Amino acid sequence: PVSLYKPLEVKQFVTSYGQGSKEQVQEMVRALLELDEAPQPTDAADALAVALCHCLKRQARLAGVSP
């Protein structure tokens, strides 16, 4: 199966704010993954944010909670 996520949806899951900047996404990905430094370039942080969004949505779905 393929999952599609809108940028706004990913930002809401990762930063709790749909209008977050790329820098905010980078920082939240760093914090959530407990990294020493924010992922570089911003595209790498975006890819990790999509993966986190997918994992969080899947976990919520398996728990029977609406994300």
N, C-alpha and C positions, 0 to 999 in steps of 0.2 A: 504493500500500500504506500501511497505517496501522500504526504501532508503538506498543505500550503498555509502559510501564515502571512498576514499583512504586516508591513513594518510597524504600524500603530499597535497592533496586537502584541508583537514581540516586545516593543518598548514598554507597554503596559505591564507585561509579565515580569520583565527584568528590572525596570526602574520604578514601577508602580505609577508611572506618569507617561501617558501616550505621546507627549510632545517633547520627551527628553532628547538631549543633544547626543551626538556621537560620543562625545567625551564622557557624558553621564553613563551611557551604555558601557563604554570601556571600563569605567570605574566600578560599576555594579558587577560586571562579569569578573573583574579582578577580585572583588570582595566575595562574591558567591563561590568562586572556585578557589579562594584562599591563595591567590597567586602573589608573588612578591612585587610584580610589576603588571601594569595593564597590558593586555595583548596589543601588539603592533603588527601591522598597520590596523587602522580602524575596521577594515574589511574582515580581518581575523576575529576581532571582537564581535562584529555583526554575526559572523558564522557561529561563533560560540553562543551568542545570545539566542539564535534560532534553535540551536540544539538544546539549550536550557529550557526554552519555552516549550519545546516538544516534550521534553522529559517531565516538566511540571504538569502539563496538560494531560499527559498519559497517566501519570501517577494519580492525579485527581480523578480521572475517568475510572481507573481501576478501583479506587477507593469509594466510588459512587458519589463523588462530590462534583458539582458543576463548577468548573474553573471560572 
